[in-house]
């Protein structure tokens, strides 16, 4: 039987290799550590957690908790390890990171179907391959991926603006319109008067930023991805003549042009998520919540993703990937982890599970597994492969990407519980369809 290659032994690569191996297929797992280390990694073990030791919330009525529960239905290697070395962290699942990596490394190395090859992968080999090399993909391999995907579809620096849910925007203050009334009302506009703008600007320029590590710093920050807080420090009117320019807009409440206006652009085809245009930022997450909630109409906004500025190699997956995470132009190649456009530890691991199953299914003559968008993992993978998503930036698990319930539930906690129940009910009812995938 044909062997499958997995490049990268991070969370995604380990999950992919594990799922392939348990289906009786031989795996070559290529990992460059310890032969070559990235600036972020500290030891030679697999699945090293380089930032936090928290895997986020445990409760199933949270987006992170629901994703983990869905992963458990697939026999997640990472969650098995996490449960065995967890440490007290309130409502979160946190781990002893050294034990976590050691457990996964031992399980991978002791699996008779997995051959670990310690070398630097410079190119994608022939045959079926899962590429899971992460946000710090080695330069030569990244260049080969760039040629494969066409250079404009591979990013090396993540400059993302925050995203909010549509239902949390106060439309009594915001309004839909395009500049000068041209075309359809594609944007939601949040208008400032002079006093509101001046207070917002004062808080923005004094807000606390997150320090960038050396390997996170871009060689050059282009004007197009300049952090909003840096741009604002050039002068009080700098952002009012930039991303907050009010020209061509009329506030229907006053029938006058606003002093400044923040525009929100639809993030997905359903219009359930909106991106805050031009608000790439390196502010700390609590500061983003505090300052950006001063924008008229966003006082009670639900942020499903905060802005980030860091080194992050990822592909333009909506343009490049099929729903099963295979490459459109060469479906023997699968992309998993942060390279595929998911954001977060568990999101990366979860994408590895699906890649591993689908890579194995392609050899076994079985149909690829495609989860419905009522599941957290299904919705996440639908989002990163949705051709209607433009200006793509990586996404993590959040309830905003799930389709709404048939019955509106105003209480957020109750609504999230109902969304989680809907997903897990689907898993319970479809065990026969999923069969050995579960």
SVG drawing of the C-alpha trace seen along z (x, -y; Angstrom):
<svg xmlns="http://www.w3.org/2000/svg" viewBox="-38 -68 59 70">
<polyline fill="none" stroke="black" stroke-width="0.4" points="0.0,0.0 1.2,-3.5 2.9,-5.5 1.8,-9.0 4.3,-11.8 3.5,-14.3 5.8,-17.3 6.0,-18.9 5.5,-17.4 3.6,-20.2 0.1,-19.7 -1.4,-19.5 1.2,-17.2 1.1,-14.8 -2.7,-14.6 -2.6,-13.9 0.1,-11.2 -1.9,-9.6 -5.1,-9.5 -3.4,-8.0 -1.5,-5.4 -4.5,-4.2 -6.1,-3.3 -3.2,-0.9 -1.3,-3.1 2.4,-3.8 3.5,-7.4 6.8,-9.1 6.8,-12.1 9.5,-14.6 10.5,-16.9 13.5,-19.3 14.0,-19.5 16.5,-19.0 18.6,-19.2 17.3,-22.7 15.4,-24.9 13.2,-27.9 13.6,-31.0 10.4,-30.1 11.2,-26.5 13.1,-25.5 13.3,-21.7 13.3,-18.7 9.9,-17.3 7.0,-17.3 3.8,-19.4 5.7,-22.0 3.5,-24.8 5.5,-27.9 3.2,-30.6 0.7,-29.8 0.1,-26.5 -3.7,-27.1 -5.9,-25.3 -8.7,-27.7 -12.1,-27.1 -13.3,-23.6 -17.0,-24.1 -18.9,-22.8 -21.1,-25.9 -18.0,-27.9 -16.6,-27.9 -13.2,-26.5 -14.9,-23.9 -17.2,-22.7 -14.3,-22.4 -12.4,-20.2 -15.5,-18.0 -15.8,-17.5 -12.1,-16.6 -12.6,-14.0 -15.2,-12.3 -12.3,-11.6 -10.0,-10.3 -7.7,-13.4 -4.1,-12.6 -3.5,-16.1 -6.6,-16.0 -5.7,-12.6 -2.3,-14.0 -3.8,-17.2 -6.2,-15.4 -3.4,-13.3 -1.2,-16.3 -3.7,-19.1 -3.0,-21.7 -5.5,-23.9 -6.6,-26.8 -10.2,-27.6 -12.5,-26.9 -9.7,-26.4 -7.9,-23.3 -4.2,-24.1 -1.3,-21.7 2.2,-21.1 3.7,-22.0 6.8,-19.8 4.8,-16.8 2.3,-17.4 5.0,-17.5 6.8,-14.5 3.6,-12.3 2.8,-13.1 6.4,-12.5 6.5,-9.1 3.2,-8.0 4.2,-9.1 7.7,-7.4 6.3,-4.2 3.6,-3.8 4.7,-1.0 3.1,-2.7 5.0,-6.0 8.6,-6.5 10.1,-9.7 12.6,-11.3 14.7,-14.1 15.7,-16.2 14.8,-19.6 12.2,-19.2 13.1,-21.6 10.4,-20.5 7.1,-18.7 7.8,-15.0 5.9,-12.9 2.9,-11.0 0.2,-11.9 1.5,-14.5 0.2,-16.6 2.0,-19.9 1.8,-21.1 5.0,-23.1 3.4,-26.0 3.8,-29.8 7.6,-29.6 8.0,-27.4 11.6,-27.0 12.6,-29.4 13.4,-27.0 10.3,-25.0 8.3,-28.2 9.7,-29.4 8.7,-26.1 5.2,-26.4 5.1,-29.9 5.9,-28.7 3.3,-26.0 0.6,-28.3 1.7,-31.4 3.6,-34.0 0.7,-36.3 -1.2,-33.5 1.3,-33.0 1.7,-35.4 4.6,-35.7 3.2,-38.4 -0.2,-38.5 -1.6,-42.0 -5.3,-41.4 -8.0,-43.7 -10.6,-42.7 -13.9,-41.0 -17.2,-41.5 -20.6,-39.7 -23.2,-41.5 -25.9,-41.0 -23.8,-42.8 -23.6,-46.1 -26.0,-48.8 -27.7,-49.9 -29.5,-52.7 -26.1,-54.4 -24.5,-52.8 -25.8,-52.9 -25.4,-50.9 -24.1,-52.9 -21.4,-53.0 -19.5,-56.3 -21.4,-58.7 -24.3,-56.3 -22.4,-54.2 -23.4,-50.6 -25.1,-48.7 -24.9,-49.4 -21.9,-47.2 -20.5,-48.8 -21.8,-49.5 -20.6,-52.9 -20.0,-54.0 -20.1,-57.8 -18.2,-60.0 -18.9,-63.5 -16.0,-65.8 -16.0,-65.2 -16.4,-61.4 -13.5,-61.2 -11.1,-63.3 -11.8,-61.1 -11.3,-58.0 -8.1,-59.3 -6.7,-60.1 -7.4,-56.6 -6.1,-54.9 -2.7,-56.6 -2.2,-55.9 -3.4,-52.3 -0.9,-49.5 0.6,-47.5 1.9,-43.9 5.7,-43.7 6.8,-41.8 9.4,-39.1 12.3,-39.4 11.1,-36.6 7.7,-38.3 9.0,-41.6 8.6,-42.3 11.5,-43.6 9.2,-46.4 5.7,-47.4 4.0,-48.7 1.6,-51.6 -1.3,-49.2 -0.8,-47.2 0.4,-49.9 -1.1,-49.4 -4.0,-51.8 -2.4,-53.1 0.9,-53.9 -0.9,-55.7 -2.9,-57.7 0.3,-58.9 1.2,-60.8 -1.3,-63.5 -4.9,-63.9 -6.3,-64.0 -4.0,-61.3 -6.6,-58.5 -9.5,-60.9 -7.9,-61.5 -7.0,-57.8 -9.2,-54.7 -11.7,-56.9 -12.3,-59.4 -16.0,-60.5 -16.1,-61.8 -19.0,-60.6 -21.1,-59.6 -24.1,-61.2 -25.3,-60.2 -29.1,-59.7 -29.5,-60.8 -28.1,-64.2 -28.3,-64.5 -24.7,-65.7 -21.3,-64.3 -19.8,-62.7 -16.6,-64.1 -15.0,-60.7 -16.4,-57.2 -15.2,-53.7 -16.3,-51.3 -17.2,-47.6 -16.9,-45.3 -18.8,-42.0 -16.5,-39.1 -18.5,-36.2 -21.3,-35.6 -23.9,-35.2 -23.1,-38.6 -22.9,-37.3 -19.4,-38.7 -17.9,-42.1 -14.3,-43.2 -13.3,-46.7 -11.6,-48.1 -8.1,-49.4 -7.8,-48.5 -4.7,-46.2 -3.3,-46.6 -0.8,-45.3 -2.7,-46.5 -3.2,-44.0 -6.6,-42.2 -8.2,-43.9 -7.1,-47.3 -8.7,-46.5 -11.9,-45.6 -11.8,-48.8 -10.8,-51.3 -12.6,-49.9 -15.8,-49.7 -15.7,-53.5 -16.6,-53.4 -20.3,-54.5 -22.4,-51.4 -19.7,-49.0 -20.2,-49.7 -21.5,-46.2 -19.7,-44.5 -18.9,-40.8 -15.3,-40.4 -14.8,-36.9 -11.2,-37.8 -9.0,-40.6 -6.4,-42.2 -2.9,-40.7 0.5,-41.6 3.0,-38.8 5.1,-36.5 2.7,-33.9 3.2,-31.9 -0.2,-31.0 -1.8,-30.4 -4.8,-32.1 -6.8,-29.0 -10.2,-30.2 -8.6,-30.4 -6.3,-27.4 -8.0,-24.6 -10.8,-22.2 -13.3,-21.7 -11.3,-18.5 -8.2,-20.7 -6.5,-19.3 -4.9,-21.6 -7.2,-22.4 -4.4,-22.3 -2.9,-19.1 -5.2,-17.1 -2.5,-14.7 -1.3,-17.6 -3.1,-18.6 -2.5,-21.6 -3.0,-21.5 -2.4,-23.8 -1.7,-27.5 -0.3,-27.2 -3.9,-26.4 -5.3,-29.5 -6.7,-28.4 -5.6,-30.3 -4.9,-28.6 -3.5,-25.5 -6.7,-23.4 -7.8,-24.7 -4.5,-23.6 -4.7,-20.2 -8.3,-19.8 -7.4,-20.6 -4.7,-18.0 -7.3,-15.4 -9.3,-16.1 -6.3,-16.2 -5.1,-12.8 -8.5,-11.2 -8.9,-12.5 -5.4,-11.7 -6.0,-8.1 -9.4,-7.9 -7.8,-8.9 -5.7,-5.7 -8.5,-3.5 -10.9,-4.5 -13.3,-6.2 -15.0,-9.6 -13.4,-12.5 -15.1,-13.6 -16.7,-17.0 -18.4,-18.1 -21.5,-20.3 -21.2,-23.9 -23.4,-23.5 -20.4,-21.9 -17.6,-24.2 -14.9,-22.3 -17.1,-22.1 -17.9,-25.8 -14.2,-26.7 -13.1,-24.7 -15.9,-26.0 -14.8,-29.5 -11.2,-29.0 -12.2,-27.4 -15.0,-29.8 -14.3,-31.4 -16.4,-34.5 -14.0,-35.4 -11.7,-38.1 -8.6,-39.7 -8.3,-36.5 -6.8,-36.4 -6.5,-33.4 -9.6,-32.5 -10.1,-30.6 -13.1,-28.9 -16.0,-31.2 -19.8,-31.1 -20.0,-33.8 -19.1,-31.5 -21.9,-29.0 -25.3,-29.4 -28.0,-30.9 -30.5,-28.8 -34.0,-28.5 -35.3,-30.1 -33.8,-33.4 -32.4,-33.2 -31.5,-36.6 -29.5,-35.3 -26.0,-34.8 -25.1,-31.9 -28.3,-30.1 -27.8,-30.7 -24.2,-29.3 -25.5,-26.2 -28.1,-25.6 -25.5,-25.9 -23.3,-23.4 -26.1,-21.0 -27.1,-21.2 -23.6,-20.2 -23.1,-17.3 -26.6,-16.0 -25.5,-15.8 -22.4,-13.8 -24.6,-11.4 -27.0,-10.9 -24.4,-10.4 -22.1,-7.8 -23.2,-5.3 -22.3,-7.7 -18.9,-8.6 -18.3,-5.0 -14.6,-4.3 -13.8,-8.1 -15.2,-8.4"/>
</svg>
